[in-house]
Every structure is written in C-alpha cells, then in structure tokens.
Amino acid sequence: MSVSNPTLITFVIYIAAMVLIGFMAYRSTNNLSDYILGGRSLGSVVTALSAGASDMSGWLLMGLPGAIYMSGLSESWIAIGLIVGAYLNWLFVAGRLRVQTEHNGDALTLPDYFSSRFEDKSGLLRIISAIVILVFFTIYCASGIVAGARLFESTFGMSYETALWAGAAATIAYTFVGGFLAVSWTDTVQATLMIFALILTPIIVLLATGGVDTTFLAIEANDPSNFDMLKGTTFIGIISLMGWGLGYFGQPHILARFMAADSVKSIAKARRISMTWMILCLGGTVAVGFFGIAYFSAHPEVAGPVTENHERVFIELAKILFNPWIAGVLLSAILAAVMSTLSCQLLVCSSALTEDFYKTFLRKSASQVELVWVGRAMVLLVALIAIGLAANPENRVLGLVSYAWAGFGAAFGPVVLISVIWKGMTRDGALAGILVGAITVVVWKHFELLGLYEIIPGFIFASLAILIVSKLGTPTAGMVQRFEAAEKDFHLNK
C-alpha cells in the first residue's frame, strides 16, 4: 500500500464512527416511518446540513474542482446555477411540501405523496414515479460508488475492483442498520467535515504558491483565459450549466429532508444555515480547482496523477501539502461527501421498493417489523446493482451525476413545484408531467440535440404538459379541500 499509516488510521476511525452512529440510530428505529423519514423529527440544523450533504456528493470535491482545474472560471456557472436553484427550492417547496405530505395521507415517499395528493386509485402514478426513482437513482448511486472507488484507489493504491467494494461497504452498513436517522445524523457530521476541508485547503494552497498576487500571476501565465468566465462558452453552454439549478425541485433525497423536518417553523432557519454552508462549500471547491492550476504549474514533477485524471486535484493537493494526519481528515471529507449522498439515495430506492411496491401491491397486511427488514434487504439489492454499474473504471463522476440529476429534475421537479403552489393540478396532469419529463431527458440525451443540457427541455416540456393536461380536467373537491387546508396551515405556522 502506497499510503502512510496516519491517513489509513484516520479513515478507519472516521468509518467506524459513522457505523457507530448507524447502530445508535438502530435503537430509535421502530417502524417504517422511522426507517424512511426518521419519524419526522429533524430539527433545523440537522435538516439544513443533511439536505446540503445529501445534495453535494463526490462531484463537489472531485468533479467540480477537476472541471475548474481544466477550464478555469468558465466552469463556475454550474455553482451559480446550483446556489440559485437551491435557494428557490428552500423558498417555494420546502415548507409547503412538509405540510402537503402531512395533509395527504401522512405520505412517507414522493410516489406516496403523488398518489394521495391526486387521489390516484389506479396506482399508476405511484408505480411510474417509483420506477423513475429506481432507474435514475441506481445510476446516481453508481456515481457515488465510482467516486468512493477513485478515492480508495488513489489514496491506498488499491486496484479499482477492490476499491469499489471498500468504498461502498461502510455506507451500506450504516444505511442498512440505522435507516433515515443514521443517514441524517451522519450527514450532519459529514457536512461539518466537508466545509472544514473546503475552507482550509484553498487557504493552504494559496500560501504554498506564494499568496494571492503570486498565485493569480501563475494562473494567468499558465493561460490568461482561465480568468474569463465566458471562455469557450456559448449562450447555450452557460444556460446548460445554470440549468443544473432546476434539478433541485425534483431530487427525492433532498425533498425527503423537507418532509422529515419536525415542523414548518424549522424551515426558515434551516434555509439560512443550508445556504450559508452551500455558498462556502462551492466557493471553496472553485478555489481548490483554480488555485490548483498555479500549484501544479509551479510543481510539474508532482502533477502526473492530476494530468492523468483532473478529478484528482483535491486528493493530490491534500496528500502533498498536509501532514498525513490532517490529510487523512481532509480525504475523509471526500468519503463524507460520497457516503452522505449515496446513503440517502440507497434509502430512497429502498423506500420506493418497500412502501410503493411491496407494501402497496404485495403485502398490504405486512407488520412494521417486516417492512423495516424488507427495507434493509432493498438497500442491499440496490447497492449491489449500483456496484455492478460502477464496475467500468472509465466512468467519470460528473457525467453519471448529470444524467441522473436531469432525470429527476425534469420528471419530478415540475410535478412537485406545481403541486405545492397550484390547486388546479390534476392526476392526469401529474402523470403527463412525469412521463414527458423523463422521456424528454432520455431522448434529448441520446441525440444530444443543440448541445443543450437535457434538464432544460425536459423541465419546460413537463411543465407545459402538466398545465395543458390539468386544464383539460378538473381536480376533485377533496383534492382542492386538502390543498387549501395545507396552504392555510403553512401560512399560519411558517
């Protein structure tokens, strides 16, 4: 193994701590609601940080710094789009979704919410939305497993195949045992670790390259266009990067955090905490990639691994510039980013299979203990499929994430957003929105039309489908009554 013992010890301690949290959460998990949504008991700090950590996966410390390192500040449009999208999601969806899910059958999952909100007796809405979750989340889980494998591969000199299993094992363990509470509590620890790494690392890189002026001169000497926000971009390119922000409205693992908040009152405080955390993390990420240009230009003798795979820029800077003990903590932040997102995704897939297939169609009379164990079995099943998808070592983290992000953003984003702000939406409108959004993403991605990121046409066409089809029908009196009661509750308690 090509790693010093301190780094290995730090990793082992960190992973052991996460698994221990899983076992602590196990004691608070008595039924399916506890396993899937933590009994709706999250306070504002845990809601905020777990929403942030579950959102920012391995791409935050690998994909995005790598893109900035390769192309300069022109790649930072994605960070701007994400900040705007996340803020609007907190503002318009978070509190309303928390109340709407409670008023619509105390829904535990998005398919459950859609089914109750639109009084879908056929089960079609539940089945199609659960299938969308399983297809796109399995791809998303694969991206997390690839990021974890890359980390173990470059840190411990493992083969990619061994690293694949090593990276996934701990996450599977604590998600399997502790469910939603384990995932949310570990997310809070992981969010703290990520922000520490992303504030400290760029400062040390800056000092190592001689301060702000020297660093900026070195970046300019490497390529003056690194500073150009418009370098190599087109109008379509910028819109595509900014379009990532649309994805927030439809991400089940982030929306689950809103549904699990202890009350609507917690949401406003959670929004402020989460947005501060996010802006600092994304700023740090951009700085790591950008300052890395100066560092590796000045030290070409150590630039080999980054030249070979630019997504390793944060990993290499941490290993080179820090004491092995600190490097271990910083590299654990990548593992934290990977584990926090992967665990949420495994749990959402598990809840779709358990709540929306098993309990609804196979075993209506299943006991709570049985459902929790079925949920655990589903975590294992989805994890194994995702590991199979991740087995190709040529996978790039950002590419896998972008496809899954677009799939959810277009299929669910318009349905969730419109369902919490418009009482005139119908069941057929929701169904049309999900189908049109998902199909548009798949077709657009396949043909790579106009060079435009597939989430944008998907979101637009899905929204139009919802509005047009809903206008052709009429919501039932019960749907309108529940919507108005929830909206009143939201305004009284926010």
VOGU-3710 file (C-alpha; in Angstrom, 3 decimals, decimal comma):
1> msvsnptlit> 0,000/0,000/0,000  1,274/3,424/-1,004  -0,086/5,304/1,961  1,237/6,346/5,343  -0,351/4,812/8,407  -1,776/8,093/9,818  -4,032/8,547/6,774  -5,217/4,942/6,951  -5,860/5,214/10,717  -7,841/8,447/10,216
11> fviyiaamvl> -10,013/6,757/7,584  -10,645/3,736/9,797  -11,610/5,923/12,794  -13,931/8,014/10,620  -15,661/4,985/9,068  -16,012/3,321/12,496  -17,634/6,498/13,872  -20,182/6,547/11,030  -21,085/2,880/11,565  -21,403/3,528/15,330
21> igfmayrstn> -23,914/6,321/14,581  -25,812/3,760/12,486  -26,114/1,436/15,467  -27,224/4,331/17,729  -29,968/5,168/15,198  -30,961/1,489/15,089  -32,273/1,831/18,654  -34,626/4,654/17,570  -35,959/2,782/14,529  -39,177/1,007/15,491
31> nlsdyilggr> -41,335/1,223/12,350  -41,245/2,021/8,632  -41,859/5,753/9,219  -38,770/5,835/11,468  -36,700/3,912/8,897  -37,786/6,040/5,901  -38,333/9,530/7,432  -36,961/9,369/10,971  -40,475/9,854/12,400  -40,474/13,479/11,068
41> slgsvvtals> -38,255/14,582/13,947  -35,383/16,555/12,368  -34,563/19,975/13,851  -33,459/22,916/11,699  -29,679/22,293/11,959  -29,907/18,598/11,031  -32,472/19,367/8,290  -30,176/22,051/6,817  -26,884/20,185/6,947  -28,286/16,810/5,922
51> agasdmsgwl> -30,050/18,447/2,935  -26,731/20,050/1,951  -24,606/16,960/2,488  -27,029/14,640/0,706  -27,016/17,062/-2,248  -23,258/17,594/-2,539  -21,853/14,204/-3,474  -18,359/13,216/-4,599  -18,573/15,636/-7,515  -18,210/18,571/-5,051
61> lmglpgaiym> -14,651/17,532/-4,151  -13,753/15,683/-7,357  -15,874/16,517/-10,422  -16,203/20,291/-9,979  -12,616/21,094/-8,842  -11,434/18,945/-11,774  -13,566/20,900/-14,241  -12,290/24,257/-12,872  -8,683/22,966/-12,981  -9,065/22,011/-16,650
71> sglseswiai> -11,025/25,010/-17,947  -10,775/27,872/-15,434  -13,613/30,003/-14,100  -15,853/29,391/-17,118  -16,931/26,148/-15,393  -18,163/28,012/-12,298  -21,535/28,826/-13,918  -22,702/25,472/-12,581  -22,060/26,655/-8,986  -24,048/29,863/-9,597
81> glivgaylnw> -26,956/27,867/-11,059  -26,941/25,463/-8,100  -26,994/28,263/-5,499  -29,960/29,981/-7,192  -31,842/26,675/-7,641  -31,268/25,527/-4,055  -32,439/28,857/-2,633  -35,654/28,824/-4,699  -36,278/25,207/-3,640  -35,987/26,136/0,048
91> lfvagrlrvq> -38,177/29,196/-0,505  -41,061/27,763/-2,537  -41,058/23,999/-1,964  -39,569/23,091/1,448  -42,239/24,354/3,862  -45,183/23,669/1,564  -44,065/20,094/0,831  -43,645/19,436/4,574  -47,288/20,444/5,157  -48,752/18,944/1,969
101> tehngdaltl> -47,286/15,474/2,672  -48,789/15,548/6,163  -52,234/16,587/4,880  -52,121/13,986/2,090  -52,152/10,710/3,976  -49,001/11,492/6,003  -47,033/10,450/2,892  -43,564/8,983/3,513  -42,244/8,968/-0,075  -42,722/11,092/-3,215
111> pdyfssrfed> -44,757/8,365/-5,024  -46,851/8,084/-1,833  -47,401/11,864/-1,862  -48,326/11,969/-5,568  -50,752/9,083/-5,101  -52,539/10,739/-2,138  -52,396/14,317/-3,430  -54,076/13,358/-6,718  -56,345/10,570/-5,377  -54,883/8,042/-7,787
121> ksgllriisa> -56,841/4,850/-7,145  -55,281/3,030/-10,123  -51,780/3,013/-8,594  -50,345/4,111/-11,959  -48,866/7,360/-10,621  -47,218/5,509/-7,742  -45,750/2,784/-9,997  -44,400/5,127/-12,688  -42,827/7,548/-10,190  -41,278/4,641/-8,230
131> ivilvfftiy> -39,820/3,239/-11,484  -38,337/6,663/-12,339  -36,759/6,763/-8,865  -35,267/3,291/-9,217  -33,858/3,833/-12,742  -32,241/7,235/-12,203  -31,192/6,651/-8,588  -29,415/3,422/-9,407  -27,339/5,431/-11,932  -26,841/8,125/-9,273
141> casgivagar> -25,760/5,535/-6,687  -23,256/4,208/-9,228  -21,719/7,702/-9,490  -21,197/7,758/-5,715  -19,596/4,335/-5,756  -17,254/5,427/-8,586  -16,216/8,500/-6,557  -15,551/6,335/-3,477  -13,582/3,829/-5,544  -11,444/6,630/-7,064
151> lfestfgmsy> -10,658/7,861/-3,551  -9,625/4,446/-2,200  -7,729/3,664/-5,414  -5,578/6,822/-5,320  -5,170/7,006/-1,526  -4,391/3,374/-0,734  -3,012/2,145/-4,071  -5,792/-0,452/-4,391  -6,997/-1,898/-7,662  -10,223/-0,270/-8,922
161> etalwagaaa> -12,170/-3,503/-8,319  -11,094/-3,761/-4,653  -11,607/-0,009/-4,117  -15,165/-0,336/-5,448  -16,179/-2,674/-2,629  -14,125/-0,932/0,065  -15,679/2,445/-0,740  -19,268/1,167/-0,695  -19,128/-1,199/2,307  -19,298/1,308/5,185
171> tiaytfvggf> -22,132/3,328/3,640  -24,172/0,208/3,020  -23,551/-0,889/6,626  -24,873/2,187/8,439  -27,758/2,776/5,988  -28,789/-0,883/6,349  -28,744/-0,748/10,136  -29,912/2,744/11,081  -32,076/3,958/8,193  -33,057/7,618/7,891
181> lavswtdtvq> -31,886/8,771/11,331  -28,449/7,229/10,778  -28,260/8,875/7,366  -29,326/12,297/8,711  -27,058/12,249/11,783  -24,053/11,089/9,764  -24,868/13,732/7,126  -24,558/16,434/9,794  -21,089/15,193/10,806  -20,115/14,844/7,157
191> atlmifalil> -21,319/18,355/6,234  -19,118/19,760/9,018  -16,120/17,800/7,743  -16,721/18,942/4,140  -16,874/22,651/4,972  -13,715/22,353/7,121  -11,845/20,753/4,202  -13,113/23,233/1,618  -12,208/26,312/3,664  -8,788/25,065/4,855
201> tpiivllatg> -7,448/23,542/1,613  -7,634/26,625/-0,678  -6,026/28,780/2,047  -3,061/26,384/2,360  -2,724/26,082/-1,451  -2,686/29,885/-1,655  0,080/30,078/0,965  2,062/27,295/-0,760  2,022/29,198/-4,071  3,171/32,485/-2,539
211> gvdttflaie> -0,022/34,366/-1,699  -2,852/35,876/-3,723  -0,803/38,011/-6,177  1,730/35,294/-6,992  -0,999/32,679/-7,383  -3,058/34,824/-9,746  0,046/35,708/-11,812  0,899/31,987/-12,095  -2,652/31,142/-13,197  -2,502/33,966/-15,776
221> andpsnfdml> 0,913/32,790/-17,009  -0,492/29,276/-17,459  -3,371/30,611/-19,576  -4,799/34,168/-19,308  -8,230/32,885/-20,342  -8,504/30,938/-17,048  -9,998/34,133/-15,575  -12,505/34,559/-18,380  -15,977/33,482/-17,229  -17,033/33,327/-20,882
231> kgttfigiis> -14,043/31,349/-22,195  -15,063/28,703/-24,687  -18,687/29,138/-23,681  -21,727/29,844/-25,759  -25,124/31,120/-24,713  -26,374/27,520/-24,791  -23,348/26,367/-22,767  -23,961/28,902/-19,990  -27,701/28,159/-19,923  -26,868/24,427/-19,713
241> lmgwglgyfg> -24,582/24,944/-16,698  -27,030/27,298/-14,964  -29,801/24,776/-15,736  -28,381/22,435/-13,072  -30,247/24,636/-10,569  -33,601/23,426/-11,959  -32,783/19,932/-10,730  -33,346/20,790/-7,058  -37,138/20,797/-7,311  -37,163/17,098/-8,205
251> qphilarfma> -34,419/15,393/-6,156  -36,137/12,816/-3,884  -33,193/12,576/-1,449  -33,243/16,362/-0,833  -37,052/16,623/-0,759  -37,105/13,829/1,849  -35,233/16,173/4,230  -38,020/18,758/3,922  -40,645/16,069/4,543  -38,779/14,910/7,674
261> adsvksiaka> -38,446/18,342/9,359  -40,077/18,449/12,795  -42,230/21,458/11,784  -42,665/24,208/9,193  -41,194/26,659/11,724  -37,799/24,897/11,408  -37,623/25,515/7,651  -36,717/29,243/7,577  -33,789/28,778/9,973  -32,724/25,622/8,110
271> rrismtwmil> -32,744/27,579/4,821  -30,339/30,200/6,199  -27,964/27,573/7,613  -28,062/25,418/4,473  -27,487/28,288/2,023  -24,543/29,652/4,049  -22,986/26,185/4,142  -23,567/25,687/0,415  -22,094/29,046/-0,688  -18,964/28,481/1,430
281> clggtvavgf> -18,535/24,908/0,137  -18,991/25,812/-3,539  -16,685/28,820/-3,164  -14,038/26,565/-1,613  -14,463/23,978/-4,354  -13,959/26,531/-7,131  -10,912/27,930/-5,267  -9,312/24,454/-4,907  -9,529/23,794/-8,657  -8,478/27,335/-9,583
291> fgiayfsahp> -5,506/27,636/-7,205  -4,509/24,091/-8,157  -3,651/25,434/-11,643  -0,965/27,674/-10,065  0,370/24,946/-7,746  0,810/22,240/-10,383  2,229/24,732/-12,923  4,951/25,534/-10,367  5,456/21,842/-9,430  5,144/19,820/-12,661
301> evagpvtenh> 7,099/16,946/-11,082  4,063/16,045/-8,914  1,380/16,880/-11,490  1,300/13,396/-13,106  -1,779/11,952/-11,327  -3,767/15,172/-11,936  -2,761/15,299/-15,604  -3,909/11,694/-15,953  -7,263/12,372/-14,215  -8,110/16,002/-13,404
311> ervfielaki> -10,816/14,892/-10,932  -7,980/14,025/-8,503  -6,837/17,639/-7,994  -8,230/17,912/-4,415  -6,912/14,454/-3,442  -3,376/15,223/-4,667  -3,230/18,684/-3,057  -4,348/17,208/0,292  -1,709/14,449/0,118  1,126/16,790/-0,926
321> lfnpwiagvl> 0,514/19,863/1,250  -0,660/18,457/4,575  0,685/16,423/7,451  -0,543/12,798/6,937  -2,923/13,060/9,903  -4,559/16,246/8,538  -4,510/14,779/5,013  -6,436/11,806/6,372  -9,102/14,137/7,784  -9,319/16,111/4,504
331> lsailaavms> -9,548/12,973/2,368  -12,227/11,696/4,740  -14,227/14,745/3,583  -14,433/13,212/0,102  -15,582/9,973/1,653  -18,085/12,043/3,684  -19,445/13,670/0,509  -19,740/10,290/-1,209  -21,236/8,470/1,778  -23,748/11,197/2,655
341> tlscqllvcs> -25,286/11,227/-0,824  -25,028/7,502/-1,502  -26,713/6,629/1,806  -29,681/8,934/1,046  -30,055/7,502/-2,435  -29,957/3,908/-1,214  -32,607/4,763/1,351  -34,901/6,493/-1,172  -34,644/3,481/-3,516  -35,320/1,156/-0,600
351> saltedfykt> -38,356/3,179/0,470  -39,726/3,175/-3,115  -39,418/-0,608/-3,288  -40,767/-1,192/0,228  -43,529/1,430/0,599  -44,567/1,800/-3,047  -44,287/-1,790/-4,314  -44,052/-4,326/-1,501  -46,485/-2,776/0,995  -48,924/-1,389/-1,603
361> flrksasqve> -49,161/-4,304/-4,037  -47,688/-7,437/-2,437  -48,253/-7,377/1,337  -50,855/-4,825/2,451  -51,019/-6,547/5,859  -47,237/-6,599/6,449  -46,172/-5,740/10,010  -43,903/-2,751/10,724  -41,026/-5,039/11,720  -41,379/-6,957/8,454
371> lvwvgramvl> -41,411/-3,705/6,431  -38,261/-2,407/8,134  -36,423/-5,644/7,301  -37,693/-5,589/3,713  -36,399/-2,000/3,552  -32,981/-3,208/4,721  -32,953/-6,017/2,150  -33,775/-3,487/-0,594  -30,794/-1,318/0,469  -28,527/-4,316/-0,202
381> lvaliaigla> -30,197/-5,128/-3,516  -29,911/-1,584/-4,939  -26,328/-1,276/-3,689  -25,291/-4,470/-5,497  -26,865/-3,296/-8,782  -25,154/0,102/-8,446  -21,783/-1,578/-7,795  -22,330/-3,592/-10,984  -22,979/-0,384/-12,959  -19,910/1,274/-11,428
391> anpenrvlgl> -17,610/-1,604/-12,375  -16,329/0,190/-15,516  -13,162/2,087/-14,410  -13,588/4,570/-17,299  -16,627/6,125/-15,600  -16,412/9,851/-14,859  -18,278/11,060/-11,770  -19,735/14,289/-13,189  -21,067/12,556/-16,322  -23,051/9,973/-14,335
401> vsyawagfga> -24,391/12,591/-11,942  -25,523/14,965/-14,686  -27,743/12,323/-16,324  -29,426/11,221/-13,083  -29,799/14,839/-11,891  -31,523/15,755/-15,172  -33,801/12,712/-14,975  -35,132/13,665/-11,536  -35,162/17,400/-12,194  -37,328/17,019/-15,303
411> afgpvvlisv> -39,538/14,075/-14,237  -40,346/15,236/-10,690  -39,307/18,913/-10,458  -42,303/20,464/-12,271  -44,745/17,997/-10,633  -43,506/18,785/-7,099  -43,244/22,548/-7,666  -46,646/22,961/-9,332  -48,390/20,529/-6,943  -47,491/22,660/-3,888
421> iwkgmtrdga> -48,427/26,046/-5,423  -51,449/25,347/-7,689  -54,657/23,721/-6,512  -55,883/23,244/-10,089  -53,391/20,474/-10,891  -54,936/17,079/-11,692  -53,858/13,443/-11,538  -53,597/13,226/-15,343  -51,524/16,430/-15,349  -49,093/14,889/-12,832
431> lagilvgait> -48,848/11,681/-14,860  -48,218/13,627/-18,087  -45,547/15,725/-16,354  -43,588/12,723/-15,049  -43,723/10,841/-18,366  -42,932/13,827/-20,605  -40,070/14,948/-18,324  -38,423/11,509/-18,108  -38,859/10,668/-21,817  -37,545/14,089/-22,925
441> vvvwkhfell> -34,361/13,616/-20,853  -33,690/10,140/-22,279  -34,366/11,162/-25,904  -32,550/14,511/-25,678  -29,504/12,875/-24,078  -29,424/10,146/-26,747  -29,487/12,554/-29,681  -27,530/15,356/-27,923  -29,819/17,951/-29,518  -28,486/21,560/-29,812
451> glyeiipgfi> -25,747/20,794/-27,265  -28,274/21,820/-24,573  -28,305/20,075/-21,165  -31,312/17,762/-21,252  -32,799/19,011/-17,969  -33,869/22,322/-19,576  -36,120/21,000/-22,373  -37,277/18,239/-20,002  -38,348/20,757/-17,329  -40,060/23,065/-19,845
461> faslailivs> -41,952/20,308/-21,702  -43,009/18,613/-18,429  -44,339/21,929/-17,040  -46,303/22,579/-20,245  -47,693/19,023/-20,165  -48,876/19,489/-16,551  -50,561/22,825/-17,273  -52,218/21,757/-20,547  -53,465/18,352/-19,351  -54,627/19,743/-15,973
471> klgtptagmv> -56,634/22,459/-17,775  -58,438/19,722/-19,723  -59,736/18,203/-16,479  -60,881/19,307/-13,015  -59,416/18,415/-9,613  -61,861/16,725/-7,212  -63,397/18,627/-4,311  -61,296/16,531/-1,885  -58,037/17,457/-3,648  -58,877/21,169/-3,532
481> qrfeaaekdf> -60,013/20,940/0,106  -56,786/19,231/1,262  -54,642/21,654/-0,753  -56,363/24,695/0,790  -56,153/23,238/4,319  -52,419/22,570/3,871  -51,802/26,037/2,410  -53,632/27,635/5,350  -51,576/25,515/7,778  -48,362/26,582/6,007
491> hlnk> -49,126/30,321/6,258  -50,236/30,045/9,888  -47,103/28,195/11,029  -44,222/29,325/8,806
//
